[in-house]
């Protein structure tokens, strides 16, 4: 039995489908598009700024995570200017690499950022006893009577924590010496053929085993590498699991469960006056809306006194006013050079 084209709405003009009174009805059914904008389409000009802001928020997560791990390795967990300097240098180099790659490289519109492969050795270094950070506490600077962070070393020596950070950065910048064996002496007579190479030539490319190297073998490797990155997620979520869970849940609901829905937006125009049009704003800006919701929830909990006022507590980092002095303490202009953070 064939389906009625008037009920399916496929390739059926509206004048061929009529209701019980004989009037023509429109049976056009809007197809669901997997993408809101294809590669060849240009979004409206008034939305480009919001799209760029959301893309910047997504792109800053990788440099931020790497900067936090590097700061932990060099014992700068509580030194906010050092962390701001590392993050600024990482973001600047990401922009330079992206510009060079998209202009003179492969010409692909891809953001170039720090890879997660470097986080694994940094986490291993931070867990070793050699790179264990000393205990720190607030102290008084005798030069200007200001409050500084002091570090207590193993031999009961108290030094500024900034000195420990700079020493660790110098350690990461100093490469280990590489000793190469001397070349083997040549046994060939003068004027004779050249000596054979010390290593046999590489075999020709083997295309047979390449058939078995696919997603089944690559995916477990990537998963094993990603298992080491949960420490970064836990570090950012530990101050308040409530705010972190609410932000993640909001992003999942808006982007996945409400993907086929549209948001009613009130609007006024001279042609139609006050009306409501439907636009998938919650799916296009799910990340931005989730961040705004998480920040608003953290602000409400801060004002209501839910979070502690103790600056030494880890829960204090969930407050919206926990790091308000970073902008005042950070340098206004800083030009990074190679090897600054190690």
SEVOMI-194542 format. One record per residue (C-alpha): x, y, z; residue in one letter. Coordinates in pm, 1 decimal. Layout:
BEGIN
<node X="X" Y="Y" Z="Z" aa="A"/>
...
***
This chain:
BEGIN
<node X="0.0" Y="0.0" Z="0.0" aa="X"/>
<node X="142.6" Y="336.9" Z="-104.5" aa="X"/>
<node X="158.2" Y="621.7" Z="145.5" aa="X"/>
<node X="-59.6" Y="924.3" Z="86.1" aa="X"/>
<node X="166.5" Y="1204.9" Z="-46.2" aa="X"/>
<node X="-62.3" Y="1461.4" Z="117.5" aa="X"/>
<node X="16.6" Y="1308.6" Z="459.6" aa="X"/>
<node X="390.4" Y="1273.7" Z="405.0" aa="X"/>
<node X="438.3" Y="1613.6" Z="244.3" aa="X"/>
<node X="712.3" Y="1487.7" Z="11.0" aa="X"/>
<node X="718.1" Y="1639.5" Z="-340.6" aa="X"/>
<node X="354.4" Y="1739.0" Z="-319.6" aa="X"/>
<node X="235.2" Y="2085.6" Z="-424.5" aa="X"/>
<node X="-11.4" Y="2249.8" Z="-191.3" aa="X"/>
<node X="-281.6" Y="2286.8" Z="-458.0" aa="X"/>
<node X="-321.9" Y="1906.8" Z="-487.8" aa="X"/>
<node X="-402.6" Y="1854.0" Z="-119.2" aa="X"/>
<node X="-732.8" Y="1990.0" Z="4.1" aa="X"/>
<node X="-923.5" Y="1966.4" Z="330.1" aa="X"/>
<node X="-1282.7" Y="1847.6" Z="379.3" aa="X"/>
<node X="-1419.6" Y="2182.5" Z="259.8" aa="X"/>
<node X="-1221.4" Y="2170.4" Z="-64.0" aa="X"/>
<node X="-969.1" Y="2442.6" Z="23.0" aa="X"/>
<node X="-604.1" Y="2391.6" Z="-65.3" aa="X"/>
<node X="-372.6" Y="2334.2" Z="230.7" aa="X"/>
<node X="1.7" Y="2367.1" Z="260.4" aa="X"/>
<node X="167.6" Y="2030.4" Z="330.0" aa="X"/>
<node X="528.1" Y="2145.4" Z="323.5" aa="X"/>
<node X="729.5" Y="1979.4" Z="601.8" aa="X"/>
<node X="1053.7" Y="2144.7" Z="705.5" aa="X"/>
<node X="1343.5" Y="1902.3" Z="694.6" aa="X"/>
<node X="1566.7" Y="1875.4" Z="999.1" aa="X"/>
<node X="1918.4" Y="1993.8" Z="913.4" aa="X"/>
<node X="2211.5" Y="1829.8" Z="1091.0" aa="X"/>
<node X="2401.4" Y="2161.0" Z="1079.4" aa="X"/>
<node X="2258.2" Y="2506.7" Z="1132.4" aa="X"/>
<node X="2505.9" Y="2655.3" Z="884.7" aa="X"/>
<node X="2696.3" Y="2461.3" Z="622.0" aa="X"/>
<node X="3054.9" Y="2532.3" Z="519.9" aa="X"/>
<node X="2951.4" Y="2750.5" Z="225.8" aa="X"/>
<node X="2698.9" Y="2956.0" Z="426.5" aa="X"/>
<node X="2774.6" Y="3273.6" Z="617.5" aa="X"/>
<node X="2600.1" Y="3333.3" Z="952.2" aa="X"/>
<node X="2427.8" Y="3667.7" Z="1004.3" aa="X"/>
<node X="2652.8" Y="3958.0" Z="1095.0" aa="X"/>
<node X="2482.6" Y="4016.0" Z="1430.8" aa="X"/>
<node X="2562.2" Y="3657.8" Z="1537.5" aa="X"/>
<node X="2927.0" Y="3647.1" Z="1431.8" aa="X"/>
<node X="3042.1" Y="3821.9" Z="1749.3" aa="X"/>
<node X="2861.7" Y="3571.4" Z="1972.1" aa="X"/>
<node X="2994.3" Y="3278.2" Z="1770.8" aa="X"/>
<node X="3349.2" Y="3416.2" Z="1795.9" aa="X"/>
<node X="3315.1" Y="3467.0" Z="2171.9" aa="X"/>
<node X="3188.8" Y="3111.8" Z="2224.1" aa="X"/>
<node X="3467.7" Y="2970.1" Z="2006.9" aa="X"/>
<node X="3722.5" Y="3166.4" Z="2209.2" aa="X"/>
<node X="3578.9" Y="3023.9" Z="2531.5" aa="X"/>
<node X="3610.9" Y="2672.9" Z="2389.7" aa="X"/>
<node X="3964.2" Y="2733.2" Z="2265.0" aa="X"/>
<node X="4094.4" Y="2881.5" Z="2589.6" aa="X"/>
<node X="4029.3" Y="2558.7" Z="2780.9" aa="X"/>
<node X="4337.2" Y="2380.5" Z="2641.9" aa="X"/>
<node X="4591.4" Y="2658.3" Z="2719.8" aa="X"/>
<node X="4429.6" Y="2707.1" Z="3060.0" aa="X"/>
<node X="4461.3" Y="2339.9" Z="3153.5" aa="X"/>
<node X="4823.5" Y="2317.9" Z="3040.3" aa="X"/>
<node X="4910.9" Y="2641.8" Z="3221.8" aa="X"/>
<node X="4762.1" Y="2514.6" Z="3547.4" aa="X"/>
<node X="4959.8" Y="2189.5" Z="3524.7" aa="X"/>
<node X="5283.1" Y="2375.6" Z="3443.6" aa="X"/>
<node X="5221.4" Y="2607.1" Z="3739.4" aa="X"/>
<node X="5183.0" Y="2305.4" Z="3968.1" aa="X"/>
<node X="5507.4" Y="2150.4" Z="3843.8" aa="X"/>
<node X="5707.4" Y="2468.0" Z="3916.7" aa="X"/>
<node X="5532.4" Y="2510.1" Z="4257.5" aa="X"/>
<node X="5333.3" Y="2818.3" Z="4156.6" aa="X"/>
<node X="4991.9" Y="2695.8" Z="4269.8" aa="X"/>
<node X="4930.1" Y="3008.7" Z="4478.5" aa="X"/>
<node X="5127.1" Y="3254.8" Z="4265.2" aa="X"/>
<node X="4859.0" Y="3407.9" Z="4046.4" aa="X"/>
<node X="5087.8" Y="3646.1" Z="3847.0" aa="X"/>
<node X="5306.0" Y="3352.3" Z="3740.5" aa="X"/>
<node X="5000.3" Y="3157.0" Z="3627.8" aa="X"/>
<node X="4869.6" Y="3460.2" Z="3440.0" aa="X"/>
<node X="5206.9" Y="3500.4" Z="3269.2" aa="X"/>
<node X="5216.7" Y="3134.5" Z="3162.6" aa="X"/>
<node X="4858.7" Y="3149.6" Z="3034.3" aa="X"/>
<node X="4920.9" Y="3473.4" Z="2844.0" aa="X"/>
<node X="5234.6" Y="3334.0" Z="2679.6" aa="X"/>
<node X="5051.7" Y="3012.7" Z="2582.8" aa="X"/>
<node X="4758.5" Y="3200.4" Z="2430.4" aa="X"/>
<node X="4991.3" Y="3434.1" Z="2239.8" aa="X"/>
<node X="5182.8" Y="3143.1" Z="2089.8" aa="X"/>
<node X="4854.3" Y="2970.0" Z="2002.3" aa="X"/>
<node X="4751.0" Y="3279.9" Z="1808.5" aa="X"/>
<node X="5086.7" Y="3305.7" Z="1631.0" aa="X"/>
<node X="5084.5" Y="2934.8" Z="1539.9" aa="X"/>
<node X="4725.4" Y="2955.4" Z="1417.2" aa="X"/>
<node X="4802.3" Y="3258.3" Z="1199.0" aa="X"/>
<node X="5114.8" Y="3100.4" Z="1048.7" aa="X"/>
<node X="4948.7" Y="2764.5" Z="989.7" aa="X"/>
<node X="4634.8" Y="2909.2" Z="831.1" aa="X"/>
<node X="4828.5" Y="3161.4" Z="621.0" aa="X"/>
<node X="5142.8" Y="2978.3" Z="510.9" aa="X"/>
<node X="5080.0" Y="2619.9" Z="620.7" aa="X"/>
<node X="4809.1" Y="2372.2" Z="528.7" aa="X"/>
<node X="4553.3" Y="2655.3" Z="502.4" aa="X"/>
<node X="4297.7" Y="2479.4" Z="720.6" aa="X"/>
<node X="4080.1" Y="2693.3" Z="952.5" aa="X"/>
<node X="4186.7" Y="2500.0" Z="1262.2" aa="X"/>
<node X="4285.8" Y="2647.8" Z="1596.5" aa="X"/>
<node X="4641.1" Y="2553.4" Z="1688.7" aa="X"/>
<node X="4672.2" Y="2491.7" Z="2061.3" aa="X"/>
<node X="4880.5" Y="2294.3" Z="2309.2" aa="X"/>
<node X="4842.0" Y="1921.8" Z="2278.2" aa="X"/>
<node X="4729.0" Y="1707.4" Z="2568.0" aa="X"/>
<node X="5026.4" Y="1473.9" Z="2521.2" aa="X"/>
<node X="5246.3" Y="1712.0" Z="2720.1" aa="X"/>
<node X="5014.8" Y="1699.1" Z="3021.7" aa="X"/>
<node X="5094.0" Y="1333.3" Z="3094.7" aa="X"/>
<node X="5470.2" Y="1380.9" Z="3155.1" aa="X"/>
<node X="5397.2" Y="1698.6" Z="3352.2" aa="X"/>
<node X="5163.8" Y="1506.0" Z="3581.6" aa="X"/>
<node X="5427.6" Y="1236.3" Z="3625.4" aa="X"/>
<node X="5685.3" Y="1501.3" Z="3716.1" aa="X"/>
<node X="5452.4" Y="1663.8" Z="3968.5" aa="X"/>
<node X="5396.2" Y="1329.4" Z="4144.7" aa="X"/>
<node X="5767.2" Y="1247.4" Z="4184.3" aa="X"/>
<node X="5954.9" Y="1319.2" Z="4506.8" aa="X"/>
<node X="6220.1" Y="1524.5" Z="4326.8" aa="X"/>
<node X="5963.1" Y="1781.2" Z="4216.5" aa="X"/>
<node X="5769.0" Y="1789.1" Z="4542.8" aa="X"/>
<node X="5675.3" Y="2144.6" Z="4634.5" aa="X"/>
<node X="5769.8" Y="2282.9" Z="4979.0" aa="X"/>
<node X="5516.6" Y="2404.4" Z="5231.6" aa="X"/>
<node X="5414.4" Y="2767.9" Z="5185.5" aa="X"/>
<node X="5256.3" Y="3023.1" Z="5415.7" aa="X"/>
<node X="5188.0" Y="3396.3" Z="5425.9" aa="X"/>
<node X="5470.0" Y="3610.7" Z="5562.5" aa="X"/>
<node X="5597.7" Y="3967.1" Z="5586.5" aa="X"/>
<node X="5840.8" Y="4113.8" Z="5337.4" aa="X"/>
<node X="6107.0" Y="4303.0" Z="5539.3" aa="X"/>
<node X="6187.8" Y="4542.6" Z="5254.7" aa="X"/>
<node X="5848.3" Y="4709.0" Z="5214.1" aa="X"/>
<node X="5640.5" Y="4546.9" Z="5494.4" aa="X"/>
<node X="5409.8" Y="4382.6" Z="5241.2" aa="X"/>
<node X="5254.2" Y="4037.8" Z="5260.8" aa="X"/>
<node X="5434.5" Y="3777.2" Z="5052.3" aa="X"/>
<node X="5425.2" Y="3400.7" Z="5015.0" aa="X"/>
<node X="5714.1" Y="3220.2" Z="5186.2" aa="X"/>
<node X="5834.6" Y="2863.7" Z="5131.0" aa="X"/>
<node X="5997.9" Y="2644.4" Z="5393.5" aa="X"/>
<node X="6263.8" Y="2414.0" Z="5254.3" aa="X"/>
<node X="6372.8" Y="2081.7" Z="5398.5" aa="X"/>
<node X="6671.2" Y="2226.0" Z="5590.2" aa="X"/>
<node X="6448.2" Y="2474.2" Z="5781.3" aa="X"/>
<node X="6541.1" Y="2752.6" Z="5540.5" aa="X"/>
<node X="6270.0" Y="3005.7" Z="5461.9" aa="X"/>
<node X="6285.5" Y="3170.0" Z="5119.1" aa="X"/>
<node X="6029.6" Y="3357.6" Z="4910.4" aa="X"/>
<node X="5807.3" Y="3120.3" Z="4716.7" aa="X"/>
<node X="5880.1" Y="3317.3" Z="4399.7" aa="X"/>
<node X="6246.1" Y="3212.4" Z="4427.4" aa="X"/>
<node X="6144.9" Y="2844.5" Z="4435.3" aa="X"/>
<node X="5930.7" Y="2896.3" Z="4126.0" aa="X"/>
<node X="6213.1" Y="3066.6" Z="3936.5" aa="X"/>
<node X="6457.6" Y="2791.5" Z="4036.4" aa="X"/>
<node X="6219.2" Y="2523.8" Z="3910.0" aa="X"/>
<node X="6172.4" Y="2711.9" Z="3582.6" aa="X"/>
<node X="6550.1" Y="2728.1" Z="3545.4" aa="X"/>
<node X="6567.3" Y="2352.7" Z="3605.7" aa="X"/>
<node X="6315.6" Y="2284.0" Z="3332.2" aa="X"/>
<node X="6504.0" Y="2512.4" Z="3092.3" aa="X"/>
<node X="6840.3" Y="2339.3" Z="3140.0" aa="X"/>
<node X="6858.3" Y="2042.2" Z="2903.1" aa="X"/>
<node X="7026.6" Y="1722.1" Z="3008.9" aa="X"/>
<node X="7360.8" Y="1655.0" Z="2836.8" aa="X"/>
<node X="7354.2" Y="1403.9" Z="2556.4" aa="X"/>
<node X="7664.8" Y="1192.7" Z="2506.9" aa="X"/>
<node X="7708.8" Y="1053.3" Z="2158.3" aa="X"/>
<node X="7942.9" Y="761.1" Z="2095.5" aa="X"/>
<node X="8241.6" Y="830.9" Z="1870.5" aa="X"/>
<node X="8198.8" Y="729.5" Z="1507.4" aa="X"/>
<node X="8346.3" Y="391.5" Z="1413.6" aa="X"/>
<node X="8682.2" Y="412.1" Z="1236.8" aa="X"/>
<node X="8686.4" Y="352.3" Z="866.0" aa="X"/>
<node X="8857.5" Y="31.6" Z="757.3" aa="X"/>
<node X="8841.4" Y="103.8" Z="388.1" aa="X"/>
<node X="9175.0" Y="176.4" Z="217.6" aa="X"/>
<node X="9245.9" Y="513.0" Z="65.1" aa="X"/>
<node X="9067.1" Y="554.3" Z="-261.8" aa="X"/>
<node X="8857.6" Y="244.7" Z="-202.6" aa="X"/>
<node X="8479.3" Y="216.1" Z="-163.2" aa="X"/>
<node X="8313.2" Y="394.6" Z="128.6" aa="X"/>
<node X="8266.6" Y="198.6" Z="449.4" aa="X"/>
<node X="7933.0" Y="28.8" Z="504.7" aa="X"/>
<node X="7677.6" Y="217.2" Z="712.2" aa="X"/>
<node X="7670.0" Y="130.4" Z="1085.4" aa="X"/>
<node X="7299.8" Y="47.3" Z="1062.6" aa="X"/>
<node X="7124.1" Y="-156.5" Z="794.8" aa="X"/>
<node X="6903.7" Y="36.6" Z="553.9" aa="X"/>
<node X="6537.5" Y="64.2" Z="649.1" aa="X"/>
<node X="6308.8" Y="-199.6" Z="501.8" aa="X"/>
<node X="6063.6" Y="-104.3" Z="229.1" aa="X"/>
<node X="5719.0" Y="14.7" Z="338.5" aa="X"/>
<node X="5500.3" Y="-270.5" Z="451.8" aa="X"/>
<node X="5141.5" Y="-205.9" Z="351.6" aa="X"/>
<node X="5008.6" Y="-533.1" Z="483.7" aa="X"/>
<node X="5005.7" Y="-453.4" Z="859.3" aa="X"/>
<node X="4858.7" Y="-109.6" Z="789.4" aa="X"/>
<node X="4526.1" Y="-275.9" Z="722.8" aa="X"/>
<node X="4502.5" Y="-377.6" Z="1087.9" aa="X"/>
<node X="4590.5" Y="-31.3" Z="1227.5" aa="X"/>
<node X="4252.4" Y="135.3" Z="1248.0" aa="X"/>
<node X="4006.5" Y="279.2" Z="1496.3" aa="X"/>
<node X="4001.4" Y="-45.3" Z="1694.8" aa="X"/>
<node X="4369.9" Y="-4.5" Z="1784.1" aa="X"/>
<node X="4392.0" Y="376.4" Z="1792.6" aa="X"/>
<node X="4089.3" Y="444.4" Z="2014.0" aa="X"/>
<node X="4214.8" Y="241.0" Z="2314.9" aa="X"/>
<node X="4547.1" Y="426.1" Z="2297.0" aa="X"/>
<node X="4374.4" Y="764.0" Z="2300.4" aa="X"/>
<node X="4149.9" Y="650.8" Z="2586.2" aa="X"/>
<node X="4450.2" Y="540.6" Z="2792.8" aa="X"/>
<node X="4612.6" Y="879.7" Z="2738.4" aa="X"/>
<node X="4288.0" Y="1055.6" Z="2829.8" aa="X"/>
<node X="4262.0" Y="866.6" Z="3157.6" aa="X"/>
<node X="4557.7" Y="1065.4" Z="3288.9" aa="X"/>
<node X="4377.3" Y="1393.3" Z="3216.7" aa="X"/>
<node X="4106.0" Y="1338.4" Z="3476.5" aa="X"/>
<node X="4330.3" Y="1510.2" Z="3732.1" aa="X"/>
<node X="4286.1" Y="1839.4" Z="3548.3" aa="X"/>
<node X="3907.4" Y="1796.5" Z="3552.5" aa="X"/>
<node X="3908.9" Y="1708.2" Z="3920.9" aa="X"/>
<node X="4128.7" Y="2006.9" Z="4004.8" aa="X"/>
<node X="3888.8" Y="2254.4" Z="3844.2" aa="X"/>
<node X="3577.5" Y="2085.6" Z="3986.3" aa="X"/>
<node X="3701.6" Y="2015.2" Z="4340.2" aa="X"/>
<node X="3626.7" Y="2364.1" Z="4486.4" aa="X"/>
<node X="3253.7" Y="2313.2" Z="4416.9" aa="X"/>
<node X="3117.3" Y="1999.8" Z="4259.5" aa="X"/>
<node X="2771.3" Y="2156.2" Z="4271.3" aa="X"/>
<node X="2860.9" Y="2439.5" Z="4033.9" aa="X"/>
<node X="3063.8" Y="2209.0" Z="3807.9" aa="X"/>
<node X="2782.7" Y="1952.2" Z="3783.6" aa="X"/>
<node X="2519.8" Y="2219.3" Z="3719.0" aa="X"/>
<node X="2728.9" Y="2371.1" Z="3438.5" aa="X"/>
<node X="2790.8" Y="2033.6" Z="3272.5" aa="X"/>
<node X="2427.1" Y="1924.8" Z="3306.9" aa="X"/>
<node X="2303.9" Y="2251.7" Z="3155.6" aa="X"/>
<node X="2536.5" Y="2209.8" Z="2858.4" aa="X"/>
<node X="2422.5" Y="1851.2" Z="2798.3" aa="X"/>
<node X="2053.3" Y="1937.9" Z="2822.4" aa="X"/>
<node X="2075.7" Y="2236.3" Z="2589.1" aa="X"/>
<node X="2299.1" Y="2075.0" Z="2327.4" aa="X"/>
<node X="2168.8" Y="1715.6" Z="2325.3" aa="X"/>
<node X="1824.2" Y="1671.2" Z="2476.7" aa="X"/>
<node X="1684.9" Y="1998.8" Z="2337.8" aa="X"/>
<node X="1869.0" Y="1981.6" Z="2006.1" aa="X"/>
<node X="1547.8" Y="1955.6" Z="1800.6" aa="X"/>
<node X="1367.9" Y="2233.1" Z="1986.9" aa="X"/>
<node X="1371.3" Y="2607.1" Z="1926.2" aa="X"/>
<node X="1372.4" Y="2897.8" Z="2167.5" aa="X"/>
<node X="1080.7" Y="3147.6" Z="2160.6" aa="X"/>
<node X="1232.3" Y="3495.4" Z="2133.8" aa="X"/>
<node X="1012.8" Y="3808.1" Z="2154.4" aa="X"/>
<node X="1090.5" Y="4059.1" Z="1881.8" aa="X"/>
<node X="951.3" Y="4376.8" Z="1733.0" aa="X"/>
<node X="981.4" Y="4492.7" Z="1373.4" aa="X"/>
<node X="807.1" Y="4771.3" Z="1177.3" aa="X"/>
<node X="656.9" Y="4516.8" Z="939.1" aa="X"/>
<node X="516.7" Y="4263.1" Z="1188.3" aa="X"/>
<node X="514.0" Y="4465.8" Z="1507.6" aa="X"/>
<node X="556.5" Y="4274.2" Z="1832.8" aa="X"/>
<node X="579.3" Y="3902.8" Z="1759.6" aa="X"/>
<node X="761.3" Y="3587.9" Z="1868.8" aa="X"/>
<node X="995.2" Y="3402.6" Z="1637.6" aa="X"/>
<node X="1151.0" Y="3064.0" Z="1702.4" aa="X"/>
<node X="1528.5" Y="3031.7" Z="1681.6" aa="X"/>
<node X="1763.6" Y="2750.4" Z="1804.0" aa="X"/>
<node X="1957.4" Y="2986.3" Z="2029.7" aa="X"/>
<node X="2002.7" Y="2736.2" Z="2313.6" aa="X"/>
<node X="2173.7" Y="2483.9" Z="2084.4" aa="X"/>
<node X="2399.8" Y="2735.9" Z="1909.7" aa="X"/>
<node X="2511.2" Y="2903.8" Z="2231.5" aa="X"/>
<node X="2490.1" Y="2610.8" Z="2473.4" aa="X"/>
<node X="2845.0" Y="2659.0" Z="2602.2" aa="X"/>
<node X="2801.2" Y="3030.7" Z="2664.7" aa="X"/>
<node X="2465.3" Y="2984.1" Z="2834.3" aa="X"/>
<node X="2606.8" Y="2707.5" Z="3054.1" aa="X"/>
<node X="2897.1" Y="2927.2" Z="3162.2" aa="X"/>
<node X="2660.7" Y="3213.0" Z="3244.0" aa="X"/>
<node X="2441.4" Y="2977.0" Z="3446.0" aa="X"/>
<node X="2739.5" Y="2837.4" Z="3637.3" aa="X"/>
<node X="2875.3" Y="3184.6" Z="3713.1" aa="X"/>
<node X="2531.4" Y="3307.9" Z="3823.2" aa="X"/>
<node X="2491.3" Y="3006.7" Z="4052.9" aa="X"/>
<node X="2836.1" Y="3069.1" Z="4200.6" aa="X"/>
<node X="2750.7" Y="3438.9" Z="4252.5" aa="X"/>
<node X="2427.9" Y="3351.7" Z="4433.8" aa="X"/>
<node X="2607.2" Y="3101.9" Z="4658.1" aa="X"/>
<node X="2878.9" Y="3358.3" Z="4728.3" aa="X"/>
<node X="2636.8" Y="3633.8" Z="4828.1" aa="X"/>
<node X="2426.5" Y="3397.9" Z="5038.6" aa="X"/>
<node X="2730.9" Y="3287.0" Z="5239.6" aa="X"/>
<node X="2724.3" Y="2926.4" Z="5119.7" aa="X"/>
<node X="3096.6" Y="2929.4" Z="5036.4" aa="X"/>
<node X="3354.4" Y="2979.7" Z="5307.8" aa="X"/>
<node X="3542.2" Y="3305.0" Z="5367.2" aa="X"/>
<node X="3865.8" Y="3128.4" Z="5460.4" aa="X"/>
<node X="4120.7" Y="3205.2" Z="5187.2" aa="X"/>
<node X="4326.3" Y="2897.3" Z="5278.2" aa="X"/>
<node X="4034.4" Y="2661.6" Z="5210.3" aa="X"/>
<node X="3994.3" Y="2498.9" Z="4870.6" aa="X"/>
<node X="3623.7" Y="2585.4" Z="4865.8" aa="X"/>
<node X="3719.5" Y="2953.3" Z="4866.7" aa="X"/>
<node X="3822.1" Y="2922.4" Z="4499.4" aa="X"/>
<node X="3456.7" Y="2868.9" Z="4401.8" aa="X"/>
<node X="3366.7" Y="3223.8" Z="4506.7" aa="X"/>
<node X="3325.4" Y="3483.4" Z="4234.1" aa="X"/>
<node X="3541.4" Y="3729.8" Z="4428.8" aa="X"/>
<node X="3822.1" Y="3484.5" Z="4506.3" aa="X"/>
<node X="4068.2" Y="3616.1" Z="4247.1" aa="X"/>
<node X="3960.0" Y="3972.8" Z="4195.7" aa="X"/>
<node X="4309.2" Y="4112.0" Z="4252.7" aa="X"/>
<node X="4476.3" Y="3921.0" Z="3967.4" aa="X"/>
<node X="4419.6" Y="4204.2" Z="3717.6" aa="X"/>
<node X="4571.4" Y="4457.9" Z="3958.2" aa="X"/>
<node X="4874.2" Y="4237.5" Z="4034.1" aa="X"/>
<node X="4944.1" Y="4120.1" Z="3678.9" aa="X"/>
<node X="5172.5" Y="4314.9" Z="3446.7" aa="X"/>
<node X="5000.7" Y="4535.9" Z="3191.1" aa="X"/>
<node X="5232.1" Y="4440.0" Z="2901.4" aa="X"/>
<node X="5453.1" Y="4133.3" Z="2889.6" aa="X"/>
<node X="5643.5" Y="4003.3" Z="2587.5" aa="X"/>
<node X="5726.4" Y="3632.8" Z="2627.5" aa="X"/>
<node X="6048.9" Y="3484.4" Z="2501.0" aa="X"/>
<node X="6135.9" Y="3119.8" Z="2424.4" aa="X"/>
<node X="6186.9" Y="2911.1" Z="2735.5" aa="X"/>
<node X="6012.4" Y="3145.5" Z="2978.7" aa="X"/>
<node X="5794.8" Y="2882.7" Z="3154.7" aa="X"/>
<node X="6028.8" Y="2593.2" Z="3078.8" aa="X"/>
***
